[in-house]
Amino acid sequence: MLNTKSKTVAIVGATGAVGVEFLRCLDEREFPLKELRLLASARSAGKQLSFKGQPLTVAELTDRSFEGVDIALFSAGSDISKKFAPAAVKAGAVVVDNSSAFRMKQDVPLVVPEINPEAIARHKGVIANPNCSAIISITPLWPVHKVNRIRRLNIATYQAASGAGAAAMEELEESTRAYLDGKDYAPKVLPHPYAFNLFSHNADIDPATGYNGEESKVIQETRKIFGDPDIRISITCVRVPVLRAHAVAVSFECEKPITEAEARKLIAGAPGVRIVDDRARNYFPMPRDASGQDDILVGRIRQDVGDPAGHTIALLSAGDQLLKGAALNAVQIAEKLLAA
Ligand code: A2P
């Protein structure tokens, strides 16, 4: 029997790196579904994806795709969101959008369910899923911010291929194979050789500030999610040859002094966070361990000796970019819509 709360859900970008994780999250979390509609470009129409062991056919995304849809999970890039989210909202769906298209719009809630679930109720048809590096950096910090305001954040990211989509993941594998075979490989998706290399994030740089688009997203989105426009943030985003989990080195300065023990206790209590901090074994958060995991792993928690006043803590986190950084966070938002 269908749950009375069962919903018709559409996935826009179902064939993409995040799209297939939407399918997996909806399945594993037993999201009550009346119907699941898979949408992608005309190239994928007719392709079959498996859901709960059954084949589901992908349809071409059009303005008419959303009739009867309750929740539309979008992850097909900003242009597609801008073009098709209005049609979905008009058809009566609530859009949970993984792109950056609407994140900074005043009437669009930007939500990490562990941080600001109350913002969901203010939606006017669209709820935005934050940038993956923002989610992974700030989810562990929220319990600290609530009791001892974080006034300054310094972040360095080590970002996986998945953030640039399935084609970038393929490029990492193919270029690594070519490198090991001693063959030339011309990058097709990312701007620089990826195998055994790293480079400044591929988002465009603002020539006036020297910050790239990814860095600006984390700065602005953190302020919006925390509801604190005055946090001072600096960040350097780097793409590393890792498949699907980002790592972030974070140093945060609080208004009042904070000890390592206090920070550890608060972060350990953060929902969706697991402490991995074994100094004896030199075992700390790694993208390989974070891959496929819902939790954000946090370790290297220590007093930042660069601040002798004792207001600053340094740490290292790793989180699955496709899960908590994208699909899982969006499905958690959809779950909150069910409860509303
Ligand atoms: P398709 O596989 O048919 O190209 P990723 O982030 O991994 O690159 O995935 C992007 C997702 O967005 C894919 O599912 C892709 O579908 C989808 N997509 C890209 N362009 C369009 C489009 N014009 N209309 C609908 N879906 C699109």
Residues whose N, C-alpha, C, O or C-beta is under 5 A from the ligand:
A	BS01	A2P	G13 A14 T15 G16 A17 V18 G19 A40 S41 R43 S44 L61 S75 A76 A164 G165 A166 A167
